[in-house]
């Protein structure tokens, strides 16, 4: 049986993951409209991954006999100024998500919920990966600045990203 405090924190995280998905779908749409199909596709994959993150929490709560409570998803912005602006805001957002996951882990520790601690390890590793990928792209974009050819090439490179379902959802 799932501890109530852990259950509440997990449900809050489901909402945060769906908000992330919504945020990235909005960025993907902005970038497509601005003429960057590759960056748009990259954020489209990000959109799918965030939905997966939410689904894994849903499945986990249910597997522990808990109750899933879905709350409204807050509005997201629709305009940015450049691809660099999108990736900078993505890094700031992912830093917040990392803090949320760490906080969730602290709750699981305090409540001596070892199964939740074990499940959260995948998210902790995932956040390291997310932050690194986004930071690398920011570094590239800062190097390129307004160079059209550089932007064209990076857009092509990031557009090659493909979606793969995480192991937890792939059976
Ligand atoms: Fe669900 Fe981008 O972290």
Backbone and ligand atoms as CSV (ligand in chain L), in Angstrom:
chain,resi,resn,atom,element,x,y,z
A,1,UNK,N,N,0.858,-1.209,0.000
A,1,UNK,CA,C,0.000,0.000,0.000
A,1,UNK,C,C,0.883,1.244,0.000
A,2,UNK,N,N,0.475,2.200,-0.807
A,2,UNK,CA,C,1.277,3.410,-0.974
A,2,UNK,C,C,1.005,4.411,0.151
A,3,UNK,N,N,2.069,4.916,0.719
A,3,UNK,CA,C,1.998,5.957,1.743
A,3,UNK,C,C,1.289,7.206,1.161
A,4,UNK,N,N,0.389,7.824,1.931
A,4,UNK,CA,C,-0.437,8.949,1.427
A,4,UNK,C,C,0.403,10.147,0.994
A,5,UNK,N,N,1.420,10.460,1.799
A,5,UNK,CA,C,2.256,11.630,1.473
A,5,UNK,C,C,3.027,11.382,0.168
A,6,UNK,N,N,3.519,10.151,0.005
A,6,UNK,CA,C,4.228,9.788,-1.229
A,6,UNK,C,C,3.241,9.824,-2.402
A,7,UNK,N,N,2.040,9.296,-2.178
A,7,UNK,CA,C,1.018,9.284,-3.242
A,7,UNK,C,C,0.719,10.709,-3.723
A,8,UNK,N,N,0.574,11.641,-2.792
A,8,UNK,CA,C,0.304,13.036,-3.163
A,8,UNK,C,C,1.457,13.635,-3.959
A,9,UNK,N,N,2.675,13.363,-3.505
A,9,UNK,CA,C,3.848,13.905,-4.201
A,9,UNK,C,C,3.975,13.305,-5.601
A,10,UNK,N,N,3.669,12.027,-5.748
A,10,UNK,CA,C,3.732,11.386,-7.070
A,10,UNK,C,C,2.665,11.970,-7.992
A,11,UNK,N,N,1.477,12.211,-7.466
A,11,UNK,CA,C,0.410,12.808,-8.275
A,11,UNK,C,C,0.782,14.225,-8.718
A,12,UNK,N,N,1.428,14.980,-7.832
A,12,UNK,CA,C,1.870,16.337,-8.210
A,12,UNK,C,C,2.907,16.240,-9.333
A,13,UNK,N,N,3.733,15.205,-9.285
A,13,UNK,CA,C,4.759,15.041,-10.320
A,13,UNK,C,C,4.126,14.672,-11.666
A,14,UNK,N,N,3.048,13.903,-11.648
A,14,UNK,CA,C,2.343,13.579,-12.903
A,14,UNK,C,C,1.904,14.876,-13.572
A,15,UNK,N,N,1.349,15.790,-12.783
A,15,UNK,CA,C,0.909,17.070,-13.337
A,15,UNK,C,C,2.097,17.845,-13.915
A,16,UNK,N,N,3.222,17.826,-13.203
A,16,UNK,CA,C,4.419,18.547,-13.672
A,16,UNK,C,C,4.931,17.940,-14.985
A,17,UNK,N,N,4.861,16.620,-15.117
A,17,UNK,CA,C,5.332,15.970,-16.348
A,17,UNK,C,C,4.409,16.322,-17.522
A,18,UNK,N,N,3.097,16.369,-17.265
A,18,UNK,CA,C,2.180,16.756,-18.346
A,18,UNK,C,C,2.372,18.228,-18.703
A,19,UNK,N,N,2.667,19.051,-17.701
A,19,UNK,CA,C,2.932,20.464,-18.006
A,19,UNK,C,C,4.182,20.557,-18.896
A,20,UNK,N,N,5.202,19.765,-18.581
A,20,UNK,CA,C,6.427,19.739,-19.400
A,20,UNK,C,C,6.084,19.345,-20.835
A,21,UNK,N,N,5.251,18.314,-20.987
A,21,UNK,CA,C,4.859,17.864,-22.326
A,21,UNK,C,C,4.192,19.013,-23.094
A,22,UNK,N,N,3.293,19.704,-22.435
A,22,UNK,CA,C,2.546,20.820,-23.018
A,22,UNK,C,C,3.517,21.954,-23.415
A,23,UNK,N,N,4.450,22.237,-22.525
A,23,UNK,CA,C,5.480,23.274,-22.733
A,23,UNK,C,C,6.294,22.946,-23.996
A,24,UNK,N,N,6.709,21.671,-24.131
A,24,UNK,CA,C,7.546,21.297,-25.269
A,24,UNK,C,C,6.736,21.211,-26.565
A,25,UNK,N,N,5.470,20.843,-26.477
A,25,UNK,CA,C,4.631,20.847,-27.684
A,25,UNK,C,C,4.463,22.288,-28.173
A,26,UNK,N,N,4.352,23.219,-27.236
A,26,UNK,CA,C,4.225,24.622,-27.604
A,26,UNK,C,C,5.515,25.116,-28.266
A,27,UNK,N,N,6.665,24.738,-27.706
A,27,UNK,CA,C,7.946,25.129,-28.315
A,27,UNK,C,C,8.097,24.492,-29.689
A,28,UNK,N,N,7.719,23.233,-29.823
A,28,UNK,CA,C,7.810,22.528,-31.099
A,28,UNK,C,C,6.978,23.257,-32.153
A,29,UNK,N,N,5.819,23.713,-31.761
A,29,UNK,CA,C,4.925,24.422,-32.694
A,29,UNK,C,C,5.513,25.777,-33.076
A,30,UNK,N,N,6.023,26.503,-32.065
A,30,UNK,CA,C,6.656,27.801,-32.338
A,30,UNK,C,C,7.816,27.628,-33.337
A,31,UNK,N,N,8.654,26.613,-33.127
A,31,UNK,CA,C,9.848,26.414,-33.966
A,31,UNK,C,C,9.474,25.987,-35.390
A,32,UNK,N,N,8.425,25.170,-35.519
A,32,UNK,CA,C,7.956,24.780,-36.860
A,32,UNK,C,C,7.497,26.027,-37.610
A,33,UNK,N,N,6.738,26.864,-36.919
A,33,UNK,CA,C,6.208,28.090,-37.529
A,33,UNK,C,C,7.339,29.056,-37.892
A,34,UNK,N,N,8.406,29.053,-37.089
A,34,UNK,CA,C,9.532,29.973,-37.324
A,34,UNK,C,C,10.501,29.444,-38.396
A,35,UNK,N,N,10.233,28.244,-38.933
A,35,UNK,CA,C,11.063,27.727,-40.032
A,35,UNK,C,C,12.222,26.851,-39.604
A,36,UNK,N,N,12.102,26.189,-38.454
A,36,UNK,CA,C,13.157,25.279,-37.977
A,36,UNK,C,C,12.572,23.870,-37.799
A,37,UNK,N,N,12.419,23.111,-38.891
A,37,UNK,CA,C,11.762,21.798,-38.777
A,37,UNK,C,C,12.517,20.810,-37.891
A,38,UNK,N,N,13.856,20.905,-37.884
A,38,UNK,CA,C,14.649,19.959,-37.086
A,38,UNK,C,C,14.511,20.222,-35.597
A,39,UNK,N,N,14.652,21.480,-35.182
A,39,UNK,CA,C,14.482,21.822,-33.760
A,39,UNK,C,C,13.054,21.477,-33.324
A,40,UNK,N,N,12.107,21.736,-34.238
A,40,UNK,CA,C,10.708,21.421,-33.935
A,40,UNK,C,C,10.539,19.925,-33.683
A,41,UNK,N,N,11.188,19.108,-34.521
A,41,UNK,CA,C,11.063,17.654,-34.351
A,41,UNK,C,C,11.694,17.221,-33.018
A,42,UNK,N,N,12.831,17.826,-32.693
A,42,UNK,CA,C,13.515,17.494,-31.441
A,42,UNK,C,C,12.559,17.737,-30.251
A,43,UNK,N,N,11.873,18.873,-30.274
A,43,UNK,CA,C,10.939,19.163,-29.173
A,43,UNK,C,C,9.684,18.280,-29.255
A,44,UNK,N,N,9.374,17.806,-30.471
A,44,UNK,CA,C,8.267,16.862,-30.606
A,44,UNK,C,C,8.584,15.543,-29.903
A,45,UNK,N,N,9.833,15.107,-30.012
A,45,UNK,CA,C,10.259,13.883,-29.309
A,45,UNK,C,C,10.240,14.140,-27.796
A,46,UNK,N,N,10.671,15.319,-27.418
A,46,UNK,CA,C,10.667,15.717,-26.004
A,46,UNK,C,C,9.227,15.660,-25.449
A,47,UNK,N,N,8.279,16.127,-26.246
A,47,UNK,CA,C,6.850,16.107,-25.888
A,47,UNK,C,C,6.411,14.674,-25.581
A,48,UNK,N,N,6.807,13.733,-26.449
A,48,UNK,CA,C,6.414,12.326,-26.239
A,48,UNK,C,C,7.076,11.763,-24.980
A,49,UNK,N,N,8.341,12.107,-24.788
A,49,UNK,CA,C,9.057,11.568,-23.613
A,49,UNK,C,C,8.420,12.043,-22.304
A,50,UNK,N,N,7.976,13.288,-22.298
A,50,UNK,CA,C,7.358,13.799,-21.061
A,50,UNK,C,C,6.042,13.076,-20.762
A,51,UNK,N,N,5.296,12.754,-21.823
A,51,UNK,CA,C,4.068,11.977,-21.607
A,51,UNK,C,C,4.420,10.599,-21.043
A,52,UNK,N,N,5.522,10.031,-21.534
A,52,UNK,CA,C,5.976,8.733,-20.997
A,52,UNK,C,C,6.319,8.860,-19.511
A,53,UNK,N,N,7.004,9.965,-19.161
A,53,UNK,CA,C,7.378,10.155,-17.752
A,53,UNK,C,C,6.126,10.160,-16.870
A,54,UNK,N,N,5.080,10.833,-17.373
A,54,UNK,CA,C,3.811,10.872,-16.618
A,54,UNK,C,C,3.206,9.471,-16.532
A,55,UNK,N,N,3.213,8.758,-17.666
A,55,UNK,CA,C,2.597,7.425,-17.705
A,55,UNK,C,C,3.302,6.448,-16.749
A,56,UNK,N,N,4.613,6.556,-16.664
A,56,UNK,CA,C,5.362,5.655,-15.762
A,56,UNK,C,C,4.927,5.907,-14.309
A,57,UNK,N,N,4.735,7.173,-13.948
A,57,UNK,CA,C,4.256,7.479,-12.581
A,57,UNK,C,C,2.836,6.941,-12.377
A,58,UNK,N,N,1.987,7.103,-13.398
A,58,UNK,CA,C,0.608,6.582,-13.293
A,58,UNK,C,C,0.652,5.071,-13.043
A,59,UNK,N,N,1.396,4.360,-13.878
A,59,UNK,CA,C,1.484,2.891,-13.747
A,59,UNK,C,C,2.025,2.500,-12.375
A,60,UNK,N,N,3.012,3.265,-11.912
A,60,UNK,CA,C,3.632,2.931,-10.626
A,60,UNK,C,C,2.641,3.103,-9.476
A,61,UNK,N,N,1.921,4.234,-9.459
A,61,UNK,CA,C,0.928,4.469,-8.390
A,61,UNK,C,C,-0.078,3.317,-8.372
A,62,UNK,N,N,-0.577,2.953,-9.562
A,62,UNK,CA,C,-1.577,1.875,-9.646
A,62,UNK,C,C,-0.996,0.541,-9.185
A,63,UNK,N,N,0.261,0.287,-9.536
A,63,UNK,CA,C,0.888,-0.992,-9.152
A,63,UNK,C,C,1.062,-1.113,-7.643
A,64,UNK,N,N,1.061,0.025,-6.947
A,64,UNK,CA,C,1.210,0.008,-5.488
A,64,UNK,C,C,-0.151,0.158,-4.778
A,65,UNK,N,N,-1.219,0.072,-5.530
A,65,UNK,CA,C,-2.551,0.169,-4.920
A,65,UNK,C,C,-2.955,1.591,-4.589
A,66,UNK,N,N,-2.281,2.575,-5.190
A,66,UNK,CA,C,-2.592,3.986,-4.931
A,66,UNK,C,C,-3.663,4.512,-5.878
A,67,UNK,N,N,-4.029,5.790,-5.656
A,67,UNK,CA,C,-5.071,6.420,-6.476
A,67,UNK,C,C,-4.441,7.524,-7.324
A,68,UNK,N,N,-4.757,7.505,-8.627
A,68,UNK,CA,C,-4.258,8.542,-9.537
A,68,UNK,C,C,-5.257,9.692,-9.552
A,69,UNK,N,N,-4.757,10.917,-9.323
A,69,UNK,CA,C,-5.622,12.100,-9.308
A,69,UNK,C,C,-5.053,13.115,-10.304
A,70,UNK,N,N,-5.742,13.263,-11.439
A,70,UNK,CA,C,-5.255,14.186,-12.470
A,70,UNK,C,C,-5.853,15.573,-12.262
A,71,UNK,N,N,-4.971,16.563,-12.222
A,71,UNK,CA,C,-5.396,17.954,-11.996
A,71,UNK,C,C,-5.279,18.748,-13.309
A,72,UNK,N,N,-5.856,19.959,-13.366
A,72,UNK,CA,C,-5.739,20.768,-14.600
A,72,UNK,C,C,-4.281,21.094,-14.921
A,73,UNK,N,N,-4.003,21.198,-16.208
A,73,UNK,CA,C,-2.641,21.559,-16.647
A,73,UNK,C,C,-2.621,23.062,-16.910
A,74,UNK,N,N,-1.704,23.757,-16.260
A,74,UNK,CA,C,-1.641,25.219,-16.395
A,74,UNK,C,C,-1.212,25.622,-17.808
A,75,UNK,N,N,-1.639,26.812,-18.177
A,75,UNK,CA,C,-1.325,27.369,-19.501
A,75,UNK,C,C,0.184,27.494,-19.713
A,76,UNK,N,N,0.625,27.346,-20.966
A,76,UNK,CA,C,2.046,27.539,-21.288
A,76,UNK,C,C,2.187,28.700,-22.268
A,77,UNK,N,N,3.388,29.289,-22.334
A,77,UNK,CA,C,3.580,30.384,-23.276
A,77,UNK,C,C,3.658,29.856,-24.704
A,78,UNK,N,N,3.521,30.732,-25.682
A,78,UNK,CA,C,3.475,30.297,-27.085
A,78,UNK,C,C,4.508,30.995,-27.958
A,79,UNK,N,N,5.231,31.959,-27.378
A,79,UNK,CA,C,6.195,32.736,-28.175
A,79,UNK,C,C,7.562,32.731,-27.523
A,80,UNK,N,N,8.590,32.559,-28.364
A,80,UNK,CA,C,9.968,32.704,-27.908
A,80,UNK,C,C,10.670,33.608,-28.914
A,81,UNK,N,N,11.959,33.898,-28.701
A,81,UNK,CA,C,12.616,34.829,-29.620
A,81,UNK,C,C,13.581,34.142,-30.582
A,82,UNK,N,N,13.972,32.896,-30.275
A,82,UNK,CA,C,14.962,32.193,-31.115
A,82,UNK,C,C,15.086,30.752,-30.620
A,83,UNK,N,N,15.746,29.881,-31.414
A,83,UNK,CA,C,16.021,28.529,-30.906
A,83,UNK,C,C,16.834,28.577,-29.602
A,84,UNK,N,N,17.826,29.486,-29.528
A,84,UNK,CA,C,18.636,29.581,-28.301
A,84,UNK,C,C,17.745,29.905,-27.100
A,85,UNK,N,N,16.834,30.840,-27.276
A,85,UNK,CA,C,15.895,31.204,-26.212
A,85,UNK,C,C,15.099,29.970,-25.756
A,86,UNK,N,N,14.674,29.137,-26.721
A,86,UNK,CA,C,13.931,27.905,-26.380
A,86,UNK,C,C,14.795,26.971,-25.537
A,87,UNK,N,N,16.030,26.754,-25.956
A,87,UNK,CA,C,16.879,25.804,-25.224
A,87,UNK,C,C,17.298,26.356,-23.856
A,88,UNK,N,N,17.484,27.676,-23.767
A,88,UNK,CA,C,17.810,28.250,-22.449
A,88,UNK,C,C,16.643,28.057,-21.475
A,89,UNK,N,N,15.436,28.285,-21.970
A,89,UNK,CA,C,14.264,28.086,-21.088
A,89,UNK,C,C,14.067,26.611,-20.764
A,90,UNK,N,N,14.449,25.746,-21.715
A,90,UNK,CA,C,14.352,24.298,-21.467
A,90,UNK,C,C,15.303,23.906,-20.340
A,91,UNK,N,N,16.523,24.443,-20.368
A,91,UNK,CA,C,17.490,24.094,-19.312
A,91,UNK,C,C,16.987,24.579,-17.951
A,92,UNK,N,N,16.493,25.817,-17.916
A,92,UNK,CA,C,15.966,26.343,-16.646
A,92,UNK,C,C,14.823,25.459,-16.149
A,93,UNK,N,N,13.961,25.042,-17.072
A,93,UNK,CA,C,12.833,24.184,-16.684
A,93,UNK,C,C,13.319,22.819,-16.190
A,94,UNK,N,N,14.269,22.230,-16.921
A,94,UNK,CA,C,14.758,20.906,-16.503
A,94,UNK,C,C,15.489,20.977,-15.155
A,95,UNK,N,N,16.140,22.109,-14.865
A,95,UNK,CA,C,16.745,22.282,-13.534
A,95,UNK,C,C,15.657,22.229,-12.458
A,96,UNK,N,N,14.515,22.851,-12.758
A,96,UNK,CA,C,13.387,22.801,-11.806
A,96,UNK,C,C,12.860,21.384,-11.650
A,97,UNK,N,N,12.768,20.664,-12.775
A,97,UNK,CA,C,12.273,19.283,-12.714
A,97,UNK,C,C,13.227,18.433,-11.858
A,98,UNK,N,N,14.513,18.646,-12.038
A,98,UNK,CA,C,15.504,17.902,-11.237
A,98,UNK,C,C,15.264,18.171,-9.747
A,99,UNK,N,N,15.026,19.437,-9.404
A,99,UNK,CA,C,14.759,19.777,-7.996
A,99,UNK,C,C,13.497,19.071,-7.505
A,100,UNK,N,N,12.467,18.987,-8.379
A,100,UNK,CA,C,11.207,18.304,-8.000
A,100,UNK,C,C,11.450,16.817,-7.765
A,101,UNK,N,N,12.228,16.193,-8.647
A,101,UNK,CA,C,12.512,14.746,-8.501
A,101,UNK,C,C,13.317,14.524,-7.210
A,102,UNK,N,N,14.280,15.407,-6.955
A,102,UNK,CA,C,15.079,15.273,-5.722
A,102,UNK,C,C,14.184,15.415,-4.490
A,103,UNK,N,N,13.236,16.340,-4.574
A,103,UNK,CA,C,12.313,16.542,-3.458
A,103,UNK,C,C,11.426,15.311,-3.237
A,104,UNK,N,N,10.999,14.731,-4.348
A,104,UNK,CA,C,10.183,13.509,-4.293
A,104,UNK,C,C,10.990,12.382,-3.622
A,105,UNK,N,N,12.243,12.290,-3.995
A,105,UNK,CA,C,13.117,11.266,-3.409
A,105,UNK,C,C,13.262,11.497,-1.909
A,106,UNK,N,N,13.388,12.765,-1.499
A,106,UNK,CA,C,13.501,13.094,-0.064
A,106,UNK,C,C,12.253,12.652,0.693
A,107,UNK,N,N,11.071,12.868,0.073
A,107,UNK,CA,C,9.816,12.442,0.714
A,107,UNK,C,C,9.824,10.924,0.877
A,108,UNK,N,N,10.222,10.209,-0.182
A,108,UNK,CA,C,10.264,8.732,-0.124
A,108,UNK,C,C,11.252,8.253,0.951
A,109,UNK,N,N,12.354,8.983,1.085
A,109,UNK,CA,C,13.353,8.644,2.124
A,109,UNK,C,C,12.749,8.824,3.514
A,110,UNK,N,N,12.126,10.010,3.713
A,110,UNK,CA,C,11.553,10.316,5.031
A,110,UNK,C,C,10.470,9.315,5.420
A,111,UNK,N,N,9.713,8.864,4.413
A,111,UNK,CA,C,8.618,7.926,4.691
A,111,UNK,C,C,9.087,6.465,4.635
A,112,UNK,N,N,10.391,6.267,4.476
A,112,UNK,CA,C,10.974,4.916,4.389
A,112,UNK,C,C,10.278,4.069,3.324
A,113,UNK,N,N,9.987,4.709,2.183
A,113,UNK,CA,C,9.354,4.010,1.065
A,113,UNK,C,C,10.470,3.599,0.091
A,114,UNK,N,N,10.967,2.392,0.291
A,114,UNK,CA,C,12.145,1.945,-0.475
A,114,UNK,C,C,11.813,1.653,-1.937
A,115,UNK,N,N,10.611,1.160,-2.194
A,115,UNK,CA,C,10.217,0.864,-3.586
A,115,UNK,C,C,10.176,2.148,-4.413
A,116,UNK,N,N,9.632,3.218,-3.829
A,116,UNK,CA,C,9.570,4.494,-4.563
A,116,UNK,C,C,10.977,5.053,-4.779
A,117,UNK,N,N,11.829,4.901,-3.779
A,117,UNK,CA,C,13.227,5.346,-3.958
A,117,UNK,C,C,13.858,4.622,-5.143
A,118,UNK,N,N,13.625,3.323,-5.221
A,118,UNK,CA,C,14.202,2.515,-6.294
A,118,UNK,C,C,13.660,2.971,-7.654
A,119,UNK,N,N,12.359,3.197,-7.750
A,119,UNK,CA,C,11.729,3.618,-9.003
A,119,UNK,C,C,12.251,4.985,-9.454
A,120,UNK,N,N,12.503,5.871,-8.470
A,120,UNK,CA,C,12.934,7.238,-8.802
A,120,UNK,C,C,14.364,7.303,-9.332
A,121,UNK,N,N,15.132,6.254,-9.108
A,121,UNK,CA,C,16.545,6.303,-9.568
A,121,UNK,C,C,16.612,6.507,-11.081
A,122,UNK,N,N,15.676,5.887,-11.822
A,122,UNK,CA,C,15.653,6.055,-13.285
A,122,UNK,C,C,15.462,7.536,-13.636
A,123,UNK,N,N,14.594,8.225,-12.908
A,123,UNK,CA,C,14.337,9.648,-13.173
A,123,UNK,C,C,15.557,10.507,-12.829
A,124,UNK,N,N,16.246,10.134,-11.769
A,124,UNK,CA,C,17.440,10.895,-11.374
A,124,UNK,C,C,18.494,10.814,-12.494
A,125,UNK,N,N,18.693,9.609,-13.033
A,125,UNK,CA,C,19.656,9.427,-14.135
A,125,UNK,C,C,19.173,10.151,-15.395
A,126,UNK,N,N,17.882,10.078,-15.649
A,126,UNK,CA,C,17.286,10.716,-16.827
A,126,UNK,C,C,17.515,12.238,-16.792
A,127,UNK,N,N,17.415,12.835,-15.603
A,127,UNK,CA,C,17.604,14.282,-15.483
A,127,UNK,C,C,19.046,14.682,-15.799
A,128,UNK,N,N,20.007,13.849,-15.393
A,128,UNK,CA,C,21.424,14.142,-15.701
A,128,UNK,C,C,21.586,14.200,-17.220
A,129,UNK,N,N,21.011,13.220,-17.891
A,129,UNK,CA,C,21.066,13.118,-19.355
A,129,UNK,C,C,20.381,14.316,-20.015
A,130,UNK,N,N,19.186,14.653,-19.544
A,130,UNK,CA,C,18.422,15.762,-20.140
A,130,UNK,C,C,19.199,17.073,-20.026
A,131,UNK,N,N,19.721,17.337,-18.823
A,131,UNK,CA,C,20.435,18.604,-18.616
A,131,UNK,C,C,21.676,18.672,-19.499
A,132,UNK,N,N,22.395,17.556,-19.631
A,132,UNK,CA,C,23.626,17.560,-20.426
A,132,UNK,C,C,23.318,17.815,-21.900
A,133,UNK,N,N,22.329,17.107,-22.456
A,133,UNK,CA,C,21.975,17.283,-23.875
A,133,UNK,C,C,21.586,18.726,-24.165
A,134,UNK,N,N,20.789,19.309,-23.285
A,134,UNK,CA,C,20.315,20.676,-23.520
A,134,UNK,C,C,21.480,21.663,-23.382
A,135,UNK,N,N,22.337,21.451,-22.383
A,135,UNK,CA,C,23.504,22.335,-22.210
A,135,UNK,C,C,24.418,22.272,-23.436
A,136,UNK,N,N,24.637,21.063,-23.982
A,136,UNK,CA,C,25.487,20.916,-25.176
A,136,UNK,C,C,24.899,21.703,-26.350
A,137,UNK,N,N,23.584,21.658,-26.498
A,137,UNK,CA,C,22.935,22.376,-27.604
A,137,UNK,C,C,23.042,23.882,-27.404
A,138,UNK,N,N,22.896,24.327,-26.160
A,138,UNK,CA,C,23.065,25.765,-25.866
A,138,UNK,C,C,24.486,26.201,-26.235
A,139,UNK,N,N,25.470,25.399,-25.872
A,139,UNK,CA,C,26.870,25.721,-26.205
A,139,UNK,C,C,27.035,25.862,-27.721
A,140,UNK,N,N,26.456,24.925,-28.467
A,140,UNK,CA,C,26.547,24.983,-29.934
A,140,UNK,C,C,25.875,26.234,-30.477
A,141,UNK,N,N,24.689,26.539,-29.969
A,141,UNK,CA,C,23.948,27.705,-30.475
A,141,UNK,C,C,24.673,29.011,-30.146
A,142,UNK,N,N,25.333,29.059,-28.994
A,142,UNK,CA,C,26.078,30.284,-28.632
A,142,UNK,C,C,27.285,30.463,-29.550
A,143,UNK,N,N,27.868,29.334,-29.959
A,143,UNK,CA,C,29.015,29.366,-30.878
A,143,UNK,C,C,28.571,29.853,-32.262
A,144,UNK,N,N,27.433,29.348,-32.697
A,144,UNK,CA,C,26.909,29.649,-34.037
A,144,UNK,C,C,26.412,31.089,-34.145
A,145,UNK,N,N,25.838,31.592,-33.054
A,145,UNK,CA,C,25.193,32.927,-33.024
A,145,UNK,C,C,24.187,33.053,-34.179
A,146,UNK,N,N,24.348,34.055,-35.048
A,146,UNK,CA,C,23.364,34.248,-36.117
A,146,UNK,C,C,23.830,33.687,-37.454
A,147,UNK,N,N,24.824,32.798,-37.427
A,147,UNK,CA,C,25.331,32.223,-38.672
A,147,UNK,C,C,24.279,31.290,-39.291
A,148,UNK,N,N,23.736,31.687,-40.433
A,148,UNK,CA,C,22.640,30.938,-41.059
A,148,UNK,C,C,23.012,29.512,-41.403
A,149,UNK,N,N,24.219,29.322,-41.926
A,149,UNK,CA,C,24.624,27.964,-42.310
A,149,UNK,C,C,24.756,27.075,-41.074
A,150,UNK,N,N,25.337,27.649,-40.013
A,150,UNK,CA,C,25.469,26.891,-38.757
A,150,UNK,C,C,24.111,26.483,-38.209
A,151,UNK,N,N,23.161,27.420,-38.230
A,151,UNK,CA,C,21.807,27.124,-37.734
A,151,UNK,C,C,21.145,26.053,-38.582
A,152,UNK,N,N,21.352,26.149,-39.903
A,152,UNK,CA,C,20.783,25.162,-40.827
A,152,UNK,C,C,21.331,23.765,-40.503
A,153,UNK,N,N,22.642,23.685,-40.288
A,153,UNK,CA,C,23.270,22.379,-40.023
A,153,UNK,C,C,22.823,21.802,-38.670
A,154,UNK,N,N,22.756,22.652,-37.653
A,154,UNK,CA,C,22.345,22.153,-36.329
A,154,UNK,C,C,20.869,21.738,-36.350
A,155,UNK,N,N,20.062,22.491,-37.098
A,155,UNK,CA,C,18.641,22.134,-37.237
A,155,UNK,C,C,18.526,20.742,-37.864
A,156,UNK,N,N,19.346,20.486,-38.896
A,156,UNK,CA,C,19.339,19.169,-39.559
A,156,UNK,C,C,19.766,18.082,-38.569
A,157,UNK,N,N,20.840,18.372,-37.816
A,157,UNK,CA,C,21.390,17.370,-36.879
A,157,UNK,C,C,20.355,17.007,-35.798
A,158,UNK,N,N,19.744,18.015,-35.216
A,158,UNK,CA,C,18.778,17.723,-34.137
A,158,UNK,C,C,17.489,17.094,-34.674
A,159,UNK,N,N,17.223,17.363,-35.955
A,159,UNK,CA,C,16.035,16.779,-36.586
A,159,UNK,C,C,16.152,15.275,-36.788
A,160,UNK,N,N,17.365,14.740,-36.616
A,160,UNK,CA,C,17.573,13.292,-36.788
A,160,UNK,C,C,17.177,12.520,-35.527
A,161,UNK,N,N,16.829,13.250,-34.460
A,161,UNK,CA,C,16.453,12.564,-33.212
A,161,UNK,C,C,15.202,11.711,-33.430
A,162,UNK,N,N,15.234,10.486,-32.931
A,162,UNK,CA,C,14.049,9.630,-33.064
A,162,UNK,C,C,13.525,9.245,-31.680
A,163,UNK,N,N,12.258,8.942,-31.643
A,163,UNK,CA,C,11.623,8.575,-30.373
A,163,UNK,C,C,11.774,7.086,-30.112
A,164,UNK,N,N,12.149,6.747,-28.892
A,164,UNK,CA,C,12.172,5.341,-28.469
A,164,UNK,C,C,11.432,5.257,-27.125
A,165,UNK,N,N,10.517,4.328,-27.039
A,165,UNK,CA,C,9.776,4.173,-25.772
A,165,UNK,C,C,10.731,3.671,-24.695
A,166,UNK,N,N,10.590,4.170,-23.479
A,166,UNK,CA,C,11.444,3.680,-22.386
A,166,UNK,C,C,11.115,2.211,-22.060
A,167,UNK,N,N,12.089,1.513,-21.485
A,167,UNK,CA,C,11.923,0.072,-21.209
A,167,UNK,C,C,10.663,-0.213,-20.393
A,168,UNK,N,N,10.340,0.695,-19.453
A,168,UNK,CA,C,9.183,0.464,-18.570
A,168,UNK,C,C,7.863,0.384,-19.348
A,169,UNK,N,N,7.830,1.003,-20.559
A,169,UNK,CA,C,6.560,1.067,-21.313
A,169,UNK,C,C,6.619,0.259,-22.606
A,170,UNK,N,N,7.713,-0.449,-22.827
A,170,UNK,CA,C,7.895,-1.038,-24.164
A,170,UNK,C,C,7.416,-2.479,-24.314
A,171,UNK,N,N,6.796,-3.059,-23.275
A,171,UNK,CA,C,6.321,-4.441,-23.481
A,171,UNK,C,C,4.951,-4.463,-24.149
L,1,LIG,FE1,FE,10.209,14.602,-17.332
L,1,LIG,FE2,FE,12.150,16.497,-18.933
L,1,LIG,O1,O,11.736,15.601,-17.394
